[in-house]
Amino acid sequence: MKQKLLTFIFVITGWAFAEAQIAPENHSIIIKPIFGTHINNDQGHLFQDQITGFDAAYFKEISQNSDKWIGFSGAKSYGIGFIFRDLSKLKGTKDTSANAFGQIYGLVAQMDFQLFKVGKAKFNFTPGVGLGYTNKYYYNNTKNRFLGSPVNETIKADLGMELPMSKYTDLLIGLGFLHVSNGGATVPNGGLNTGNIYVGLKLNNPKTLTAERKSTYTTLQRNSIELNAGLGARGVFANRNKSLYKSGLYAGYNFYLNDVISLKAGADAVYYFTVFDPNNYGNTFQNYGTSYDHWRTGISIGADINLWRITVAAQVGKYIHYNRLMDKANWYWTFGPTFNITPHIGLQAKTYMHFAQADFVNWGVVYRF
């Protein structure tokens, strides 16, 4: 729970800095009733179980600002959103999780990007990340193996059309995705993926814009060497009071393309404070992340997406050394946000993944030079 609160603080703090440095004039309120289902294709009843709920959000306009990244990315606005989902009708895995789900209430930081425009219709992409609370999870309903804790990371994305109806009102139609998981902090935690359609309204207060503004923060505008180190933990199955700690380390090179995108390549290492012991299987097993040795190492490539003081990174890698229990876990991938205190120093929450399963979240410091 503390780990997820830190992730949310990173993101919200970044938006607070932006608010202080870029003062948009126009704002809007968005309301989207949703109808959806789970889309975990290995968990039965694909597209069959009903989810209802709504999204509500407050956005501020930034398209008038002169920062280069805004022009590169097509960013139009940013804001904070509230999400509600009723999961009570989900059957889960082969009916074993029927009636094991409750409701999700969450807050997410969001940004709206305009992909293209056809006539008056705008086609937008709106990602978001934050925290969600659920009243049913494994430790108060053991049939629910998807959600292992009451507080979870929530990642959402909407792809839709915005059509003006009047000076003050736009019609919104589109598709949405929501992922809920605690990143392996407690286990079991399969994570839940949901999809939805929505028809909603955007209520605007258009004003005549004043002179352009520009943020006082600028990303590092050159190639750089990056180092990061952190600490994280994975839960022990059905034991919410015990954690298996790991440290993630990374060294790599960033290839600057523009203020929004950098390509990157480097080496990863993970140190295990507790290795796998076949004689103590239940307390040392870590699924695809189960290691007989204290170290695993690999090489990876990927990219950074820079949005104000928030950098979102993703990389895919191949293990060089990993004395693992599960042979097929020879590839890995990582993703996560960094809040940049300066262009050189940042705080990072990086999730290590095998296939679609989170291994652990590494909480650390990034240094670029």
N, C-alpha and C positions, 0 to 999 in steps of 0.2 A: 504493500500500500504506500509506504514512504517513497519507494522508487517511482511509482506512477505520479505521485504528487510532485516529485522533482522534475519529471518530464514536463508536466503541465506548467510548472513555474518557469522552466526554460523558455517555453514557447510564449507564454503570456508576457513575460518580462521583455522579450524581443518586441512584441507588439506595443508594449508601453513605451519603450524607447522610441519606436517609430512615431507614436502619437505625439511625443514631446518634440520631435524633430521635423515632422511633416504634418501640417495642420490643414487637412482637407476641409472644404466648406460644405459639400453636399453629402447627405447621408440617406439611408433607406432602411426600411423594415421589411423583412421577408417572412412569409408564412407559407409552409408547404405541408398539407396533409399527405400522408404516404400510405401505400398499400404494397406489401411485399411478401417475401418468403426467405427461408435459408437457402444458400447455394453451396453448401458443403457437399461436393459430389460423391464423397465416399461415405456419407452418413445417412443414406436412405431418404426417400420421400422428396427427392430433388424437385423444387418448384411446386410443391404440393401443400405445404403448411402455411397458414395465413399469419402474416404480421401486419398490424396496424399501428399507426402513430402519427407524429408530425415533427417537423423542424421549424424553428423560429430563430431569426437571426437579425442582428443589427450591423450594418456595414457603413463604412466611410469611404468616400471617393478619393483615389490618388492618381487618376489618369492625367490630371493637369500638372503633376509634378515633373520636373525636368531630369530626374535621376535616370542614368543610362539603362539600368536594369529594368525600369518600368517600361521603357520603349522596346527593349529586347524581348521581354517576356509577355507583353500584352496585358500586364496586371491592371485591373480597373479599380478594385476596392478591396478592403480587408475588414474583418470584424470578428464578432463573437457570436456563437450560435448555441441554442439549446436543442437537445434531441430527446425524444420520447419514443420508445418502442414497447409494444405489448407482445411478449413472446409466449403467452400462456397456451396458445394453440399449437405450438411446435411439438412434433412427435419425437424428434431426435433420431438416434441411431437404431434402426430396425425395431422401433417402438419401445426400446428399453428406457428411453428418456422421456416418454410421454408424460405431460403435466409436471415436468421437473423444472420448467422455466417460468420466470416471473416477468418483471418489467425492467427496462433500462432507462435511466435518467442521466443525461450527460451534458457537459459543456465542452465546446471545441473552438479553437482559434481557426479562422478560415481566411482564404484569399480567393478572389474571383478573377479569372483570366478570360479575356475574350479571344476565342480561337479564330473566328471569322464572322463576317456579316453578309447577309443576303437581303437586299432591300432594307426594310426596317427591322428585320429579325436578326437578333444577335445570338450566336452560339457560344456558350460559355462552359468552362471547366472550373469547378469549385472544390478544391481539396481542403481537408481540415484534420486537425489532430487535437486530442484532449483526453479527458477522463470521463468514465461513466460509472454509475452505481447500479447494481442489480440486487434485488431482494432475495433471489434464489441462486445458490451456487453450491459447489460440491459439499462444503462443510456444514451446510444446513439442509442439504438434500442430495444424498450420495448417488442418486440416479443421474444427476447433472454432471457429466464428466467434461463438459465443454468450457465451463467457467469455474475457475478454482478459487476465486476470491470475490468479495463484494465490490471492490474498487478495481477497475480495469482500464487499460489503455483503449481508447476508441479512435479509429482511423476511418474517415469517411471521404467520399468523393461523389460529386454530382456532375453529370454531363447533360446539358439541356439547352432549350431555346427560350429566349426572352423576347416577347413581342409587345411593343407599346400599345396600350389601350387608350390612354389619355396622357396629359402632361404629368400626372401624378401617379399613374398606375400602369404596371406592366404585368402581362400574363406569363407565367413560368410553367413549362412542360418539360419533363425529362426523366432520366434514369438515375438511380442512386445506388451506392454501395456502402456498407458499414461493416467493419471488422472490430471485434471485441475480444480482448485477450489480456492476460497479465504477464506475458512474456516468460512464463515458466517460473515466476517467483514462488508460486505454490503449485503443487501437482496432485491430481490430474488437472490439466488445463488444455483441452484440445483446441480452444478458440472457436469462435462462431463467426461465420461469414453470412451476411444477409444482402439481398438485393431488393430494390423497390422501384416503383414508378411514382411520379408525383405530378399534381396540377396545383399550382399555387399562385400567390400574388406578391408583387414587389411594390411597396408604397414609397414614393420618392418625395423629396422636397427640393426640387431644382432651384439653384440660385445662379446668378451671373458670377462667373469665376473671376477672381482677382489675378494679380501677377503670379507667374510660376514660382514655385518653391522648390527647394532642393535639400535633401538630408545632409547633415554634417558628417555622417558615417559613410565611408567608401570601402569596399572590399579590397583585398590585396591584389593589385592590378599587375601581376607578373607571375612567372613560374616560381615555384617554391618547394622547399622540402618540408614535409609534415611529420611530426611525431605525436603519438598520443598513448596514454596509459590510463588504466582505470581498474575498478573492482566491481564485481557483480556476484550473483548467487543464483542457483537453481534449487527449487524445492525438492524435498524428499516425498515420495509417493505417500499420500494419505497421512502426512505428518506436517501440519501447518506451522509447527514450532521449530523445525530443523531445516537448515539451509546448507548447501554445498557451495563453498566459495571458489571463485576463479578470478584471475586477473587477465585482462586483454591488453596486448601491446601491439603497436603498429608503427612502421616507418615506411615512408613512401615519397613519391615525387608528384607534384601537381603541375599540369600543363594548362596554363591560363589561355582560354579562348576569348572570353569577354566577361563583362561584369556579372553575368548570370551563370555561365557554365565553365567548369574546369574539368578536364580529364585527369585521371589519377591511376597510378600503379604502385604497388608496394608489397611488403611482407608483413604477415600477421603471425602472432604467437599468443597462445593461451596457456597460462600456468594454472594447474589444478592443485588446490590445497588438500583435496581428498581424492585419491585415485580409486579405481574400481577394485573391489575385493570380492571374489566369487563366494567366499565364506561369509560375507556380510552383504549379500546381494541387495536386499531391500533398501538398505541405508546408503549404498554407494552407486546404485544404478542411475544413469542419467540419460537413458534412451539413446538417440543417435550421438549424443555428446559423451558417451561412456568411454573413458580412457584408462588403460593400464599404466600409463606413464604420466609424470607430472607435467610434461610439455607436449603440445601439438603445434605444428608450424605449417604455414602455407604462403602462397603468393596470390595476389588478387589484382583485378583491374576494375575500374568503374568511373564514376563521375560525381561532381559536386554541383548542386543547384543552389545558387546564392540569392537570397531574398532578404534585403536589408541586413539585419544582424543575425538572421537565421540561415544556416547552411544545412541543406538536406543531402546526405551522402548515401550512395549505394554502390556496393562492389560484389563481384563474384570471384571465388577463388578455388584453387586446387591444392590439396594437402601435399606437402613434401614429407612431413613426418607426422604420423598419427597412429599410435598403437591402440587401435579401437576395438571395441567389442563387436560392432556391427560393420561388416566389411563394405557394404554399399555406401556408407557415409564417407566417400572420398572427395566430395565437393562441398563447399559451404558458400554462404553469402551473408552480407552484412548490410544494415541500413540504419539510419537514425539521424536526429537533428543535433546541430551544434548551435549554441548561443555564443556569438562572438563578442567578447568583452572589448577587444581591440581587433584590428585586422590580423594580429599575430597570435592572440591567445583566446581560447574558447572553452566552454564547458559542454561536454558531449554525453549523449545517451545513445549508445550503439548496440543494436540487437544482433546477436550471432544466430544464424539460422542454418538448419539442415532440412532440405526439401521445404515443406510448408510448416515445419515445426520450429518454434523458437527454442534455442538452447539456453541463452541467458542474456540479460541486459547489462552491458558494461558501462559504468558511470565513471567518467574520467575527464581529463584535461587534454586539450589539443594545443600544440605549439607549431607555428609555421614561420619559416625564415628563408 
